Amino acid sequence: MFEATPGSLTDRGESRTLGAVSGTGKSRIVAMACMAAALTIGCTDRHAANGGRAPETQVSIQNTGSDTLVNLALAWAERYMSLNPQVSISVTGGGSGTGIASLINGTIQIANASREMSGEEIAQAEKNGITPVRFTVALDAIAVVENPHNPVQGLTLGQLSNIYTGKLKKWASVGGEQRPIVLLSRESNSGTYVYFLEQVIRGGVAKDTSLFAPETLLMPSSEGISSEVRQNPNAIGYDGLGYVTSDQKVVAVARTPEGPYVLPSAGTVLDQSYPISRPLYMYTAGKPAGAVKEYLDWVMGEGQQIVAGVGFVPLKGKGG
């Protein structure tokens, strides 16, 4: 896999690594088919305004993957198409795994991912003649959420690992009430699931084989986690910060029992004091060129002005 380093989207064809940040918001995952259709309709409307004829140089870009990134990707695509009627961008979710698989199979130009590609995925891509190129487009804090009536204010990474592996089964063991802990997680195709497993449950230790407890409820969407947390006083879940709603209580997280216990925010991600944050990526099949390169240039430039409004934080120094 080729990792973008400084200048990869410049005319010199060099590489570019960009730092990125995350933020808050209240967006939720929407029906992917409907949103993709909406983008297509929007493009059709612009063609109608052009006398019913598509621009002579009409270009299509297929963009699939992370449900965490999907609302931001949709916002980017809609704005970019309004500025560039000759480009049609179709955005769908389905999870990071879905986007990466589509990139490996050569059916899309851009895969959205909230985790890095695995070594096995990279090997499969290269077997298919594809060299994945990774671009950091944002950074997301993963918020730990619980019911607002839960008195627990903060948890350590170690406590979260013990909770999600089933070693701690009662809220009383972490300063709460004598109630059972109900575990909520995203599904295994989600990049958020993979990141939480590797970095929180396993503590970033590659040889650790710990797994989510069997009783963990796998939710198909951010809305599913939000709904269950809202109605279940015993529930605990995690999600991208941009999908946390006001009817959930966000838990402060500490690396060690000594603290500090930190709430996720744009500022605490920027200063790296919040311990559960991650980059969000767009992958291309080889170094991007043409319309795909121009789109990624825009995403990491002018497009950063959209990021905060969708619940994330723009790349440092580029949000306007």
Secondary structure, 3 states (H helix, E strand, C coil): CEECCCCCCCCCCCCCCCCCEECCCCCCCCCHHHHHHHHHHHHHHHHHHCCCCCCCCCEEEEEEECHHHHHHHHHHHHHHHHHCCCEEEEEEEECHHHHHHHHHCCCCCEEEECCCCCHHHHHHHHHCCCCEEEEEEEEEEEEEEECCCCCCCEEEHHHHHHHHCCCCCEHHHHCCCCCECEEEEECCCCHHHHHHHHHHHCCCCCCCCCCCCCCCEEECCHHHHHHHHHHCCCEEEEEEHHHCCCCCEECEEECCCCCCCECCCHHHHHCCCCCCEEEEEEEEECCCCHHHHHHHHHHCCHHHHHHHHHCEECCCCCCC
